[in-house]
């Protein structure tokens, strides 16, 4: 029997909410159960084939939406997102309980495992699925297998990406995966062709694609173009920071892009051919700017410590701890959470000057009504 996979989301300001943690309700088995034929038991018979098909499709749709949220680096869980996770759990459990031999169960479990970071389990389930009649024609199963293998087994990943591409020609995610594989085997010409083709099908360039393109151009020895794309990737990452102030994930993306830029410029200034002075200036600036980003990331590390303290002492968290927690939230840019914390602090400590001062800074200036009779 398949073990249950429940998607869960930790409702915490400090923790990265994706990939989501999984909670197993049964002990996991060493090998997954392969779907097989056989008469349904009495419980299974109470749920119709149509109900199972609807549950499978609903779960697929929900997992697609959750994957989109993960790729977007969602930091804060809203009630709507929590409801989405709960709905996915219920849909998967319907299939697991009432149709344990349904071939699509392995697909759903594989996707859920992938989303929760259980890569080996995800690969096991998806390999089972693609051996079934239904799985042989599901391009996304092969694409996910490619993603799971690409870091350690690029040749195996390539085979899966190629199957995905044959089933869904010109799908950008499969083409992008093939470009990554081509770069890993040193075929920069093919890697460049594939990544450009993948990017041409997108409505706008993604950070992942532009960063990879820069790496391909660097590997091909095209320094000027690689520098242009690396700077473009850095700007895209910076846009994410502006769009999501106070979030940790965009800062990590910016830090990674700065490291990519630093590595590129460092290689250039260390090359036998003398480098222009502008490259030394840009390298020094990049090192300094990355240091500023990493200082902000350290604030997030400190926030994790305070969150643990707040959660560990709730509901009677000491005012001194709440005060430090609120200040750090404000410094990071999580204004709404900081205001809530300082309001809570004033409820327990009405004379707290720090909370009062920070609320004065963080709250919008109140609108003072104008007396119609005044001149």
ZAROTOR-253528 format. One record per residue (C-alpha): residue number from 0; residue in one letter; x, y, z. Coordinates in Angstrom, 1 decimal. Layout:
% ZAROTOR-253528
seq/type/c1/c2/c3
NUM/a/X/Y/Z
...
//
This chain:
% ZAROTOR-253528
seq/type/c1/c2/c3
0/x/0.0/0.0/0.0
1/x/1.2/3.5/-0.8
2/x/2.0/5.6/2.3
3/x/0.2/8.8/2.7
4/x/1.8/12.1/1.6
5/x/0.2/15.1/3.3
6/x/1.3/18.5/2.1
7/x/1.6/20.9/5.0
8/x/2.5/24.6/5.3
9/x/4.2/26.1/8.4
10/x/2.4/29.3/9.4
11/x/5.5/31.2/10.5
12/x/7.0/34.6/9.5
13/x/10.5/33.3/9.7
14/x/10.4/30.0/7.9
15/x/10.6/29.6/4.1
16/x/7.3/28.1/3.3
17/x/8.2/26.1/0.2
18/x/9.2/23.4/-0.5
19/x/6.5/22.3/1.9
20/x/7.2/19.7/4.6
21/x/5.5/16.3/4.3
22/x/4.0/14.4/7.3
23/x/3.7/10.7/6.9
24/x/0.7/9.0/8.5
25/x/2.0/5.4/7.9
26/x/5.6/4.0/7.9
27/x/7.1/4.3/4.5
28/x/8.0/1.2/2.5
29/x/11.3/0.5/0.8
30/x/9.6/-0.1/-2.5
31/x/6.4/1.5/-3.9
32/x/3.5/-0.7/-4.8
33/x/2.9/-0.9/-8.5
34/x/-0.6/-0.4/-9.6
35/x/-2.2/-3.7/-10.6
36/x/-5.6/-5.2/-11.4
37/x/-8.0/-6.9/-9.1
38/x/-11.4/-6.6/-7.7
39/x/-12.1/-3.5/-5.5
40/x/-13.0/-4.0/-1.9
41/x/-16.3/-2.9/-0.4
42/x/-14.9/0.6/0.6
43/x/-13.5/1.2/-2.9
44/x/-16.8/0.2/-4.5
45/x/-18.6/3.0/-2.7
46/x/-16.8/5.6/-4.8
47/x/-17.6/5.6/-8.5
48/x/-15.1/5.7/-11.3
49/x/-16.3/9.2/-12.2
50/x/-15.6/10.4/-8.7
51/x/-12.1/9.0/-8.8
52/x/-11.4/10.6/-12.2
53/x/-12.6/13.9/-10.9
54/x/-10.4/13.6/-7.8
55/x/-7.4/12.8/-9.9
56/x/-8.0/15.7/-12.2
57/x/-8.7/18.0/-9.3
58/x/-5.4/16.9/-7.6
59/x/-3.5/17.4/-10.8
60/x/-4.8/21.0/-11.2
61/x/-4.0/21.8/-7.5
62/x/-0.5/20.4/-7.8
63/x/0.1/22.5/-10.9
64/x/-1.0/25.6/-9.0
65/x/1.2/24.7/-6.0
66/x/4.2/24.2/-8.2
67/x/3.6/27.6/-9.6
68/x/3.6/29.1/-6.1
69/x/6.8/27.3/-5.2
70/x/8.6/28.5/-8.4
71/x/7.4/32.0/-7.5
72/x/9.1/31.6/-4.1
73/x/6.0/32.3/-2.1
74/x/6.9/33.4/1.4
75/x/3.7/34.2/3.2
76/x/0.9/31.7/3.4
77/x/-2.6/33.2/3.0
78/x/-5.8/31.6/4.0
79/x/-6.4/30.9/0.3
80/x/-3.1/29.2/-0.2
81/x/-3.6/27.1/3.0
82/x/-7.0/26.1/1.6
83/x/-5.3/25.1/-1.7
84/x/-2.9/22.8/0.2
85/x/-5.7/21.3/2.2
86/x/-7.7/20.7/-0.9
87/x/-4.8/18.9/-2.6
88/x/-4.4/16.7/0.5
89/x/-8.0/15.7/0.4
90/x/-8.0/14.9/-3.3
91/x/-4.9/12.7/-3.1
92/x/-6.3/10.9/0.0
93/x/-9.6/10.2/-1.9
94/x/-7.6/8.4/-4.6
95/x/-5.3/6.6/-2.2
96/x/-8.2/5.4/-0.1
97/x/-10.8/4.4/-2.7
98/x/-8.6/3.6/-5.7
99/x/-5.2/2.4/-4.4
100/x/-4.4/0.6/-7.7
101/x/-5.2/3.6/-9.9
102/x/-2.2/4.3/-12.0
103/x/-2.6/8.0/-11.5
104/x/-1.9/7.6/-7.8
105/x/1.8/7.1/-8.4
106/x/1.8/10.3/-10.5
107/x/0.1/12.3/-7.7
108/x/2.3/10.9/-5.0
109/x/5.4/11.5/-7.2
110/x/4.4/15.1/-7.7
111/x/3.6/15.6/-4.0
112/x/7.0/14.0/-3.0
113/x/8.8/16.3/-5.4
114/x/7.1/19.4/-4.0
115/x/8.0/18.3/-0.4
116/x/11.7/17.7/-1.3
117/x/11.6/13.9/-1.2
118/x/13.4/13.5/-4.5
119/x/14.2/9.8/-4.3
120/x/10.7/8.9/-3.4
121/x/9.3/11.2/-6.1
122/x/11.5/9.5/-8.7
123/x/10.4/6.0/-7.5
124/x/6.8/6.8/-7.9
125/x/7.1/8.6/-11.2
126/x/9.2/5.7/-12.7
127/x/6.3/3.4/-11.7
128/x/3.8/5.7/-13.3
129/x/5.6/6.1/-16.7
130/x/5.6/2.3/-17.1
131/x/1.8/2.3/-17.1
132/x/-0.5/2.9/-20.1
133/x/-1.5/6.2/-18.7
134/x/2.0/7.3/-17.8
135/x/3.6/6.6/-21.2
136/x/1.8/9.6/-22.6
137/x/2.1/12.1/-19.7
138/x/4.8/14.5/-20.8
139/x/4.9/16.3/-17.4
140/x/5.9/13.1/-15.6
141/x/9.0/12.8/-17.8
142/x/9.8/16.5/-17.4
143/x/9.7/16.2/-13.6
144/x/11.9/13.1/-13.7
145/x/14.3/15.1/-15.8
146/x/14.3/17.8/-13.1
147/x/14.9/15.2/-10.4
148/x/17.9/13.7/-12.2
149/x/19.5/16.7/-13.9
150/x/22.0/17.6/-11.1
151/x/23.5/14.1/-10.6
152/x/22.5/12.1/-13.6
153/x/22.4/14.4/-16.6
154/x/22.3/11.6/-19.2
155/x/19.3/10.0/-17.6
156/x/17.7/13.5/-17.2
157/x/18.3/14.1/-20.9
158/x/16.4/10.9/-21.9
159/x/13.4/12.0/-19.8
160/x/13.4/15.5/-21.2
161/x/13.6/14.1/-24.7
162/x/10.5/12.0/-24.0
163/x/8.7/15.0/-22.6
164/x/9.6/17.1/-25.6
165/x/8.4/14.4/-28.0
166/x/5.1/14.2/-26.2
167/x/4.7/18.0/-26.0
168/x/6.9/19.6/-28.7
169/x/8.4/23.0/-28.0
170/x/7.4/23.0/-24.4
171/x/9.8/25.5/-22.8
172/x/10.5/23.7/-19.6
173/x/11.6/20.5/-21.4
174/x/13.7/22.5/-23.9
175/x/15.3/24.3/-21.0
176/x/16.1/21.1/-19.3
177/x/17.8/19.8/-22.5
178/x/19.9/22.9/-22.6
179/x/21.1/22.3/-19.0
180/x/22.0/18.8/-20.0
181/x/23.8/20.0/-23.1
182/x/25.9/22.4/-21.1
183/x/26.8/19.7/-18.6
184/x/28.2/17.5/-21.4
185/x/30.1/20.5/-22.8
186/x/28.0/21.1/-26.0
187/x/27.7/24.9/-25.6
188/x/26.4/25.4/-29.2
189/x/23.4/23.0/-28.6
190/x/22.9/24.4/-25.1
191/x/22.7/28.0/-26.5
192/x/20.3/27.0/-29.3
193/x/18.0/25.2/-26.8
194/x/17.9/27.9/-24.2
195/x/17.2/30.6/-26.8
196/x/14.5/28.5/-28.2
197/x/13.0/28.0/-24.8
198/x/13.1/31.7/-24.0
199/x/11.5/32.6/-27.4
200/x/8.3/30.7/-26.3
201/x/8.1/32.6/-23.0
202/x/6.0/35.8/-22.7
203/x/8.9/37.5/-20.8
204/x/12.4/36.3/-19.8
205/x/12.6/34.4/-16.5
206/x/15.4/34.8/-14.0
207/x/16.3/31.1/-14.3
208/x/16.5/31.2/-18.1
209/x/18.6/34.4/-18.2
210/x/21.0/33.1/-15.6
211/x/21.5/29.9/-17.5
212/x/22.0/31.8/-20.8
213/x/24.7/33.8/-19.1
214/x/26.4/30.6/-18.0
215/x/26.2/29.1/-21.5
216/x/27.7/32.2/-23.0
217/x/30.5/32.2/-20.5
218/x/31.3/28.6/-21.2
219/x/31.3/29.4/-24.9
220/x/33.9/32.1/-24.3
221/x/31.6/35.0/-25.2
222/x/32.5/37.2/-22.3
223/x/30.8/40.5/-23.4
224/x/27.4/38.8/-24.0
225/x/27.8/36.7/-20.8
226/x/28.3/39.9/-18.8
227/x/25.3/41.6/-20.4
228/x/23.0/38.6/-19.5
229/x/24.5/38.3/-16.0
230/x/23.7/42.0/-15.4
231/x/20.2/41.4/-16.8
232/x/19.7/38.5/-14.4
233/x/20.8/40.7/-11.5
234/x/18.3/43.4/-12.5
235/x/15.5/40.7/-12.7
236/x/16.4/39.5/-9.2
237/x/16.4/43.1/-7.9
238/x/12.9/43.5/-9.3
239/x/11.8/40.5/-7.2
240/x/13.1/42.3/-4.1
241/x/11.1/45.4/-4.9
242/x/8.0/43.4/-5.6
243/x/8.3/41.4/-2.3
244/x/9.8/43.6/0.3
245/x/10.7/41.8/3.5
246/x/10.9/38.4/1.8
247/x/14.0/36.2/2.1
248/x/13.8/34.3/-1.2
249/x/14.4/37.3/-3.5
250/x/17.5/38.2/-1.4
251/x/18.9/34.7/-2.0
252/x/18.3/35.1/-5.7
253/x/20.1/38.5/-5.7
254/x/23.0/37.0/-3.7
255/x/23.3/34.1/-6.2
256/x/23.3/36.5/-9.2
257/x/26.0/38.7/-7.5
258/x/28.1/35.5/-7.1
259/x/27.6/34.7/-10.7
260/x/28.7/38.2/-11.7
261/x/31.7/38.1/-9.4
262/x/32.9/34.7/-10.7
263/x/32.6/36.0/-14.3
264/x/34.5/39.2/-13.6
265/x/37.1/37.5/-11.5
266/x/37.9/35.1/-14.3
267/x/38.2/38.0/-16.7
268/x/40.6/40.1/-14.5
269/x/42.7/36.9/-13.8
270/x/43.0/36.1/-17.5
271/x/46.4/36.4/-19.3
272/x/45.0/39.2/-21.4
273/x/44.9/42.5/-19.5
274/x/41.4/43.6/-18.5
275/x/40.0/47.0/-18.8
276/x/39.9/49.2/-15.7
277/x/36.1/49.2/-15.7
278/x/36.0/45.5/-15.0
279/x/38.1/46.0/-11.8
280/x/35.7/48.8/-10.7
281/x/32.6/46.7/-11.4
282/x/34.1/43.7/-9.6
283/x/34.9/45.8/-6.5
284/x/31.3/47.2/-6.6
285/x/29.8/43.7/-6.9
286/x/31.7/42.5/-3.9
287/x/30.6/45.4/-1.8
288/x/27.0/45.2/-3.0
289/x/26.9/41.4/-2.3
290/x/28.1/42.1/1.2
291/x/25.1/44.4/1.8
292/x/22.7/41.7/0.6
293/x/24.3/39.1/2.8
294/x/24.0/41.5/5.8
295/x/20.2/41.6/5.1
296/x/20.2/37.8/4.9
297/x/21.8/37.7/8.3
298/x/18.9/39.6/9.7
299/x/16.6/36.9/8.4
300/x/18.8/34.3/10.2
301/x/18.4/36.4/13.4
302/x/14.7/36.5/12.9
303/x/14.5/32.7/12.8
304/x/16.0/32.7/16.3
305/x/13.5/35.2/17.6
306/x/10.6/33.3/16.0
307/x/11.7/30.2/17.8
308/x/11.7/32.2/21.0
309/x/8.3/33.7/20.4
310/x/6.7/30.4/19.5
311/x/8.4/28.6/22.4
312/x/7.2/31.2/25.0
313/x/3.7/31.7/23.6
314/x/1.1/32.7/24.8
315/x/3.0/34.6/27.5
316/x/6.0/35.8/25.5
317/x/8.0/38.3/27.6
318/x/7.8/42.0/26.4
319/x/11.6/42.1/25.9
320/x/11.4/39.3/23.4
321/x/8.4/40.7/21.6
322/x/10.2/44.1/21.4
323/x/13.2/42.6/19.7
324/x/11.0/40.5/17.4
325/x/9.0/43.6/16.3
326/x/12.1/45.7/15.7
327/x/13.7/43.0/13.5
328/x/10.5/42.6/11.5
329/x/10.5/46.3/10.9
330/x/14.1/46.4/9.9
331/x/13.6/43.6/7.5
332/x/10.7/45.3/5.9
333/x/7.8/43.2/7.1
334/x/5.8/46.2/8.1
335/x/2.4/44.6/8.6
336/x/3.8/41.9/10.9
337/x/5.8/44.4/12.8
338/x/2.8/46.6/13.4
339/x/0.8/43.6/14.7
340/x/3.6/42.7/17.0
341/x/4.0/46.1/18.5
342/x/0.2/46.4/19.0
343/x/0.3/43.1/20.8
344/x/3.2/44.4/22.9
345/x/1.3/47.6/23.9
346/x/-1.6/45.4/25.0
347/x/0.7/43.7/27.5
348/x/3.0/46.6/28.2
349/x/1.1/49.9/27.6
350/x/4.1/52.0/28.6
351/x/6.5/50.5/26.2
352/x/8.2/53.4/24.5
353/x/9.9/51.4/21.8
354/x/6.6/49.9/20.6
355/x/4.9/53.3/20.6
356/x/7.8/54.9/18.7
357/x/7.9/52.2/16.0
358/x/4.1/52.3/15.6
359/x/4.4/56.0/15.0
360/x/7.0/55.4/12.3
361/x/5.3/52.4/10.6
362/x/1.6/53.5/10.6
363/x/0.5/55.7/7.8
364/x/0.0/59.3/8.9
365/x/-3.6/59.8/10.0
366/x/-5.8/62.0/7.9
367/x/-6.8/65.1/10.0
368/x/-10.3/66.3/9.1
369/x/-10.5/69.9/8.0
370/x/-13.0/72.1/9.8
371/x/-15.3/73.6/7.2
372/x/-15.5/76.8/9.2
373/x/-11.7/77.3/9.4
374/x/-10.1/79.9/7.1
//
